[in-house]
């Protein structure tokens, strides 16, 4: 099968390595150096940059693909690209569609306290993660999973799903499942500044907020004496005091009042060692 592999980043590279297939062409971005090196080492045709161009169309006309597989690709494909292959174009998305359409669905799932997520292989259409489903697998989210932990689960599952999809398409024994838009949810792109902690939230919500964004992600953060603290791990603690949320209740352990209890801060990024004072406030404001 003549496959075009459209992908970005480490997840896309590791998935390709585990697949052990040689695509006819790789489409990627200028920051995905591992994929670029793979193409060079394997004498694979490669296109780097935005895909919806005349040059990209000319390349696709030359290679005459049977299938496009999109894995963690940072660009949205338009109709002039995704309709090139004879069998269609498939995208892998890190949620149980139609839930959690959009960016970083695994991070949002943890933030929202989900216990189950998954991976969906779906046909690419004009919408954002709206195409017909061809394969779907569930993944459990444990209470201690970080965003990175969940991504590691994806890495082991993506190649398996792609192989199943290829097999189904080759045999022609697949069923297209239309997504139920009434059950759809959408979550947008996250930026580092979106990680600020709201100490008025419940302890469980703050715990999920922190673990979802811990290393290697930009991280949840707050401020102490106008110094930004990126917090990578916390645990919850029952507490019935009337202090304002954000108040430091103790320094050993470092415990902060939340909306319904307390949070013990267990890990601060960059090993910052600060002299905290009782009753000081972790400020929810920019410097």
C-alpha positions as a Markdown table, in Angstrom:
| # | Residue | x | y | z |
|---|---|---|---|---|
| 1 | Unk | 0.0 | 0.0 | 0.0 |
| 2 | Unk | 1.3 | 3.4 | -1.0 |
| 3 | Unk | 1.1 | 5.5 | 2.3 |
| 4 | Unk | 1.6 | 9.1 | 2.9 |
| 5 | Unk | 2.6 | 9.8 | 6.5 |
| 6 | Unk | 1.6 | 13.3 | 7.8 |
| 7 | Unk | 3.1 | 13.8 | 11.2 |
| 8 | Unk | 4.8 | 16.1 | 13.7 |
| 9 | Unk | 6.8 | 15.7 | 16.9 |
| 10 | Unk | 8.1 | 12.8 | 19.0 |
| 11 | Unk | 4.8 | 11.0 | 19.1 |
| 12 | Unk | 4.6 | 10.9 | 15.3 |
| 13 | Unk | 8.2 | 9.8 | 14.9 |
| 14 | Unk | 8.0 | 7.0 | 17.5 |
| 15 | Unk | 4.8 | 5.8 | 16.0 |
| 16 | Unk | 6.4 | 5.5 | 12.6 |
| 17 | Unk | 9.4 | 3.6 | 14.0 |
| 18 | Unk | 7.1 | 1.1 | 15.7 |
| 19 | Unk | 5.0 | 0.7 | 12.6 |
| 20 | Unk | 8.0 | -0.6 | 10.6 |
| 21 | Unk | 6.5 | 0.6 | 7.3 |
| 22 | Unk | 8.2 | 2.8 | 4.7 |
| 23 | Unk | 5.9 | 5.5 | 3.6 |
| 24 | Unk | 6.1 | 6.8 | 0.0 |
| 25 | Unk | 6.3 | 10.4 | 1.3 |
| 26 | Unk | 6.4 | 12.2 | 4.7 |
| 27 | Unk | 4.8 | 15.5 | 5.3 |
| 28 | Unk | 6.0 | 17.3 | 8.5 |
| 29 | Unk | 7.0 | 20.7 | 9.9 |
| 30 | Unk | 10.3 | 22.4 | 10.2 |
| 31 | Unk | 10.7 | 21.6 | 13.9 |
| 32 | Unk | 10.2 | 17.8 | 13.6 |
| 33 | Unk | 13.9 | 17.0 | 13.1 |
| 34 | Unk | 13.6 | 13.3 | 13.9 |
| 35 | Unk | 11.1 | 12.8 | 11.1 |
| 36 | Unk | 13.3 | 14.8 | 8.7 |
| 37 | Unk | 16.3 | 12.7 | 9.6 |
| 38 | Unk | 14.3 | 9.5 | 9.2 |
| 39 | Unk | 13.3 | 10.5 | 5.6 |
| 40 | Unk | 16.9 | 11.3 | 4.8 |
| 41 | Unk | 18.2 | 8.0 | 6.2 |
| 42 | Unk | 15.6 | 6.0 | 4.4 |
| 43 | Unk | 15.7 | 7.9 | 1.1 |
| 44 | Unk | 12.0 | 8.8 | 1.6 |
| 45 | Unk | 10.5 | 11.7 | -0.2 |
| 46 | Unk | 9.7 | 14.5 | 2.3 |
| 47 | Unk | 7.7 | 17.8 | 2.3 |
| 48 | Unk | 8.4 | 20.3 | 5.1 |
| 49 | Unk | 5.9 | 23.1 | 5.7 |
| 50 | Unk | 2.3 | 23.9 | 5.3 |
| 51 | Unk | 0.6 | 21.2 | 3.2 |
| 52 | Unk | -2.2 | 23.1 | 1.5 |
| 53 | Unk | 0.0 | 24.5 | -1.4 |
| 54 | Unk | 0.4 | 23.9 | -5.1 |
| 55 | Unk | 3.8 | 22.3 | -4.5 |
| 56 | Unk | 2.3 | 19.8 | -2.1 |
| 57 | Unk | -0.4 | 18.9 | -4.7 |
| 58 | Unk | 2.3 | 18.4 | -7.3 |
| 59 | Unk | 4.2 | 16.0 | -5.1 |
| 60 | Unk | 1.0 | 14.0 | -4.3 |
| 61 | Unk | 0.2 | 13.8 | -8.0 |
| 62 | Unk | 3.5 | 12.2 | -8.5 |
| 63 | Unk | 3.4 | 9.6 | -5.7 |
| 64 | Unk | -0.3 | 8.6 | -6.3 |
| 65 | Unk | -1.1 | 7.5 | -2.7 |
| 66 | Unk | -3.6 | 4.9 | -1.6 |
| 67 | Unk | -3.8 | 6.3 | 1.9 |
| 68 | Unk | -2.8 | 9.2 | 4.1 |
| 69 | Unk | -2.2 | 8.6 | 7.8 |
| 70 | Unk | -2.1 | 11.7 | 10.0 |
| 71 | Unk | -0.5 | 11.3 | 13.4 |
| 72 | Unk | -0.1 | 14.4 | 15.7 |
| 73 | Unk | 0.2 | 16.6 | 12.6 |
| 74 | Unk | 0.1 | 20.3 | 13.4 |
| 75 | Unk | -1.6 | 21.4 | 10.2 |
| 76 | Unk | -5.2 | 21.0 | 9.2 |
| 77 | Unk | -5.6 | 19.3 | 5.8 |
| 78 | Unk | -7.9 | 20.9 | 3.3 |
| 79 | Unk | -10.0 | 19.0 | 0.8 |
| 80 | Unk | -7.5 | 19.4 | -2.0 |
| 81 | Unk | -5.1 | 17.3 | 0.0 |
| 82 | Unk | -7.2 | 14.8 | 2.0 |
| 83 | Unk | -9.1 | 13.6 | -1.1 |
| 84 | Unk | -6.0 | 12.7 | -3.0 |
| 85 | Unk | -5.6 | 9.0 | -1.8 |
| 86 | Unk | -7.8 | 6.4 | -3.4 |
| 87 | Unk | -8.8 | 4.9 | 0.0 |
| 88 | Unk | -9.0 | 8.2 | 1.9 |
| 89 | Unk | -7.2 | 10.0 | 4.7 |
| 90 | Unk | -7.1 | 8.8 | 8.3 |
| 91 | Unk | -6.3 | 10.8 | 11.4 |
| 92 | Unk | -5.5 | 9.5 | 14.8 |
| 93 | Unk | -7.0 | 11.5 | 17.6 |
| 94 | Unk | -6.3 | 11.1 | 21.4 |
| 95 | Unk | -9.9 | 10.9 | 22.6 |
| 96 | Unk | -13.1 | 8.9 | 22.2 |
| 97 | Unk | -14.7 | 11.0 | 19.6 |
| 98 | Unk | -17.0 | 12.8 | 19.3 |
| 99 | Unk | -15.9 | 13.8 | 22.8 |
| 100 | Unk | -12.9 | 16.1 | 23.2 |
| 101 | Unk | -12.4 | 17.3 | 19.7 |
| 102 | Unk | -9.6 | 19.8 | 19.3 |
| 103 | Unk | -6.1 | 20.2 | 20.8 |
| 104 | Unk | -4.4 | 18.2 | 23.6 |
| 105 | Unk | -7.5 | 16.1 | 24.4 |
| 106 | Unk | -5.5 | 14.0 | 26.9 |
| 107 | Unk | -4.6 | 17.0 | 29.0 |
| 108 | Unk | -8.2 | 18.2 | 29.0 |
| 109 | Unk | -9.4 | 14.8 | 30.0 |
| 110 | Unk | -7.2 | 14.7 | 33.1 |
| 111 | Unk | -8.1 | 18.3 | 34.0 |
| 112 | Unk | -11.8 | 17.4 | 33.8 |
| 113 | Unk | -11.3 | 14.3 | 36.0 |
| 114 | Unk | -12.1 | 11.7 | 33.4 |
| 115 | Unk | -11.4 | 8.1 | 34.2 |
| 116 | Unk | -11.5 | 6.8 | 30.7 |
| 117 | Unk | -10.3 | 8.2 | 27.4 |
| 118 | Unk | -9.0 | 6.6 | 24.2 |
| 119 | Unk | -7.8 | 6.8 | 20.7 |
| 120 | Unk | -9.9 | 7.2 | 17.6 |
| 121 | Unk | -9.0 | 6.6 | 14.0 |
| 122 | Unk | -11.3 | 8.6 | 11.8 |
| 123 | Unk | -11.6 | 9.7 | 8.2 |
| 124 | Unk | -10.5 | 13.3 | 7.6 |
| 125 | Unk | -13.2 | 15.6 | 6.4 |
| 126 | Unk | -13.8 | 19.4 | 6.2 |
| 127 | Unk | -14.4 | 19.7 | 9.9 |
| 128 | Unk | -12.2 | 19.5 | 13.0 |
| 129 | Unk | -12.1 | 15.8 | 14.2 |
| 130 | Unk | -15.6 | 15.3 | 12.8 |
| 131 | Unk | -15.1 | 12.5 | 10.2 |
| 132 | Unk | -16.5 | 9.0 | 10.3 |
| 133 | Unk | -14.9 | 6.7 | 12.8 |
| 134 | Unk | -13.2 | 3.5 | 11.6 |
| 135 | Unk | -11.5 | 2.3 | 14.8 |
| 136 | Unk | -11.6 | 3.2 | 18.4 |
| 137 | Unk | -9.9 | 1.9 | 21.6 |
| 138 | Unk | -10.4 | 2.9 | 25.2 |
| 139 | Unk | -7.7 | 3.8 | 27.7 |
| 140 | Unk | -8.1 | 3.9 | 31.5 |
| 141 | Unk | -6.9 | 7.1 | 33.3 |
| 142 | Unk | -5.5 | 6.3 | 36.7 |
| 143 | Unk | -5.7 | 8.8 | 39.6 |
| 144 | Unk | -1.9 | 9.2 | 39.4 |
| 145 | Unk | -1.6 | 9.6 | 35.6 |
| 146 | Unk | 0.0 | 12.8 | 34.4 |
| 147 | Unk | -0.4 | 14.2 | 30.9 |
| 148 | Unk | 2.9 | 12.6 | 30.0 |
| 149 | Unk | 1.9 | 9.2 | 31.4 |
| 150 | Unk | -1.2 | 9.3 | 29.2 |
| 151 | Unk | 0.8 | 10.2 | 26.2 |
| 152 | Unk | 3.0 | 7.1 | 26.8 |
| 153 | Unk | -0.1 | 5.0 | 26.7 |
| 154 | Unk | -0.9 | 6.6 | 23.4 |
| 155 | Unk | 2.5 | 5.8 | 22.0 |
| 156 | Unk | 2.0 | 2.0 | 22.6 |
| 157 | Unk | -1.5 | 2.1 | 21.2 |
| 158 | Unk | -1.1 | 4.2 | 18.0 |
| 159 | Unk | 0.8 | 1.7 | 16.0 |
| 160 | Unk | -1.6 | -1.1 | 16.9 |
| 161 | Unk | -4.6 | 1.0 | 15.7 |
| 162 | Unk | -2.9 | 2.0 | 12.5 |
| 163 | Unk | -2.1 | -1.6 | 11.6 |
| 164 | Unk | -5.8 | -2.5 | 12.3 |
| 165 | Unk | -6.9 | 0.3 | 10.0 |
| 166 | Unk | -4.6 | -0.6 | 7.2 |
| 167 | Unk | -5.7 | -4.3 | 7.4 |
| 168 | Unk | -9.4 | -3.3 | 7.4 |
| 169 | Unk | -8.9 | -1.0 | 4.4 |
| 170 | Unk | -6.9 | -3.6 | 2.5 |
| 171 | Unk | -9.6 | -6.2 | 3.0 |
| 172 | Unk | -12.5 | -3.8 | 2.5 |
| 173 | Unk | -14.3 | -5.1 | 5.6 |
| 174 | Unk | -14.6 | -1.9 | 7.5 |
| 175 | Unk | -17.6 | 0.1 | 8.7 |
| 176 | Unk | -17.7 | 3.9 | 8.8 |
| 177 | Unk | -19.4 | 5.1 | 12.0 |
| 178 | Unk | -20.9 | 8.6 | 11.7 |
| 179 | Unk | -20.1 | 10.7 | 14.8 |
| 180 | Unk | -23.1 | 11.8 | 16.9 |
| 181 | Unk | -22.7 | 15.6 | 17.0 |
| 182 | Unk | -25.2 | 15.8 | 19.9 |
| 183 | Unk | -22.6 | 14.2 | 22.1 |
| 184 | Unk | -19.6 | 16.2 | 20.8 |
| 185 | Unk | -17.4 | 18.5 | 22.9 |
| 186 | Unk | -14.6 | 20.7 | 21.8 |
| 187 | Unk | -11.5 | 22.0 | 23.6 |
| 188 | Unk | -9.1 | 24.5 | 22.2 |
| 189 | Unk | -5.4 | 25.0 | 22.1 |
| 190 | Unk | -3.6 | 25.5 | 25.4 |
| 191 | Unk | -0.8 | 28.0 | 26.0 |
| 192 | Unk | 1.7 | 28.2 | 28.9 |
| 193 | Unk | -0.1 | 31.2 | 30.4 |
| 194 | Unk | -3.3 | 29.1 | 30.7 |
| 195 | Unk | -1.7 | 27.1 | 33.5 |
| 196 | Unk | -2.3 | 29.5 | 36.4 |
| 197 | Unk | -3.9 | 27.9 | 39.4 |
| 198 | Unk | -7.2 | 29.1 | 40.8 |
| 199 | Unk | -6.9 | 28.3 | 44.5 |
| 200 | Unk | -10.7 | 28.9 | 45.0 |
| 201 | Unk | -11.2 | 25.6 | 43.1 |
| 202 | Unk | -11.9 | 22.3 | 45.0 |
| 203 | Unk | -8.8 | 20.3 | 46.0 |
| 204 | Unk | -9.5 | 17.5 | 43.6 |
| 205 | Unk | -9.8 | 20.0 | 40.7 |
| 206 | Unk | -6.5 | 21.6 | 41.6 |
| 207 | Unk | -4.8 | 18.2 | 41.8 |
| 208 | Unk | -6.1 | 17.2 | 38.3 |
| 209 | Unk | -5.0 | 20.7 | 37.0 |
| 210 | Unk | -1.5 | 20.2 | 38.2 |
| 211 | Unk | -0.9 | 16.6 | 37.2 |
| 212 | Unk | -2.3 | 17.1 | 33.7 |
| 213 | Unk | 0.3 | 19.8 | 33.0 |
| 214 | Unk | 3.3 | 18.5 | 34.9 |
| 215 | Unk | 6.7 | 17.9 | 33.2 |
| 216 | Unk | 7.4 | 18.0 | 30.3 |
| 217 | Unk | 4.5 | 20.3 | 29.7 |
| 218 | Unk | 4.7 | 24.0 | 30.6 |
| 219 | Unk | 3.1 | 23.3 | 34.0 |
| 220 | Unk | 0.5 | 24.7 | 36.4 |
| 221 | Unk | 1.8 | 27.7 | 38.3 |
| 222 | Unk | 1.2 | 30.4 | 40.9 |
| 223 | Unk | 3.1 | 33.3 | 42.3 |
| 224 | Unk | 4.9 | 33.9 | 45.6 |
| 225 | Unk | 6.1 | 37.4 | 46.3 |
| 226 | Unk | 5.8 | 38.0 | 42.6 |
| 227 | Unk | 8.0 | 35.1 | 41.7 |
| 228 | Unk | 6.4 | 32.5 | 39.4 |
| 229 | Unk | 6.4 | 29.0 | 40.8 |
| 230 | Unk | 5.7 | 26.1 | 38.4 |
| 231 | Unk | 4.2 | 23.3 | 40.4 |
| 232 | Unk | 4.6 | 19.7 | 39.1 |
| 233 | Unk | 3.0 | 17.6 | 41.8 |
| 234 | Unk | 0.6 | 18.1 | 44.7 |
| 235 | Unk | -1.6 | 16.0 | 47.0 |
| 236 | Unk | -4.9 | 16.9 | 48.6 |
| 237 | Unk | -5.5 | 17.2 | 52.4 |
| 238 | Unk | -8.7 | 17.6 | 54.4 |
| 239 | Unk | -8.9 | 20.9 | 56.1 |
| 240 | Unk | -11.8 | 22.9 | 57.6 |
| 241 | Unk | -10.3 | 26.3 | 58.4 |
| 242 | Unk | -11.7 | 29.6 | 57.2 |
| 243 | Unk | -8.6 | 31.1 | 55.7 |
| 244 | Unk | -8.8 | 32.6 | 52.2 |
| 245 | Unk | -8.0 | 30.3 | 49.3 |
| 246 | Unk | -4.3 | 30.7 | 48.5 |
| 247 | Unk | -3.2 | 31.2 | 52.1 |
| 248 | Unk | -0.1 | 29.3 | 53.1 |
| 249 | Unk | -1.2 | 27.1 | 56.1 |
| 250 | Unk | 2.2 | 25.5 | 56.8 |
| 251 | Unk | 5.7 | 25.5 | 55.4 |
| 252 | Unk | 6.7 | 21.9 | 56.4 |
| 253 | Unk | 4.9 | 20.5 | 54.5 |
| 254 | Unk | 4.1 | 23.4 | 52.2 |
| 255 | Unk | 0.3 | 23.5 | 52.5 |
| 256 | Unk | -2.0 | 25.9 | 50.8 |
| 257 | Unk | -5.7 | 26.6 | 51.4 |
| 258 | Unk | -8.0 | 25.5 | 48.5 |
| 259 | Unk | -11.7 | 26.2 | 48.0 |
| 260 | Unk | -12.8 | 23.2 | 50.1 |
| 261 | Unk | -9.7 | 21.9 | 51.9 |
| 262 | Unk | -5.9 | 22.1 | 51.4 |
| 263 | Unk | -3.2 | 21.3 | 48.9 |
| 264 | Unk | 0.2 | 20.0 | 49.9 |
| 265 | Unk | 2.8 | 21.1 | 47.3 |
| 266 | Unk | 5.2 | 18.2 | 46.8 |
| 267 | Unk | 7.3 | 19.3 | 43.8 |
| 268 | Unk | 8.3 | 22.7 | 42.5 |
| 269 | Unk | 10.0 | 22.8 | 39.1 |
| 270 | Unk | 13.7 | 23.9 | 38.8 |
| 271 | Unk | 14.2 | 22.8 | 42.5 |
| 272 | Unk | 13.5 | 26.3 | 43.7 |
| 273 | Unk | 14.2 | 26.7 | 47.4 |
| 274 | Unk | 12.3 | 29.6 | 48.8 |
| 275 | Unk | 11.7 | 30.8 | 52.4 |
| 276 | Unk | 8.0 | 30.7 | 52.7 |
| 277 | Unk | 6.2 | 32.5 | 55.4 |
| 278 | Unk | 3.0 | 31.5 | 57.2 |
| 279 | Unk | -0.1 | 33.4 | 56.1 |
| 280 | Unk | 1.6 | 34.7 | 52.9 |
| 281 | Unk | -0.4 | 34.4 | 49.8 |
| 282 | Unk | 0.4 | 32.6 | 46.6 |
| 283 | Unk | -0.8 | 35.4 | 44.3 |
| 284 | Unk | -3.0 | 34.6 | 41.3 |
| 285 | Unk | -1.7 | 37.5 | 39.3 |
| 286 | Unk | 0.9 | 38.2 | 36.7 |
| 287 | Unk | 4.2 | 39.8 | 37.8 |
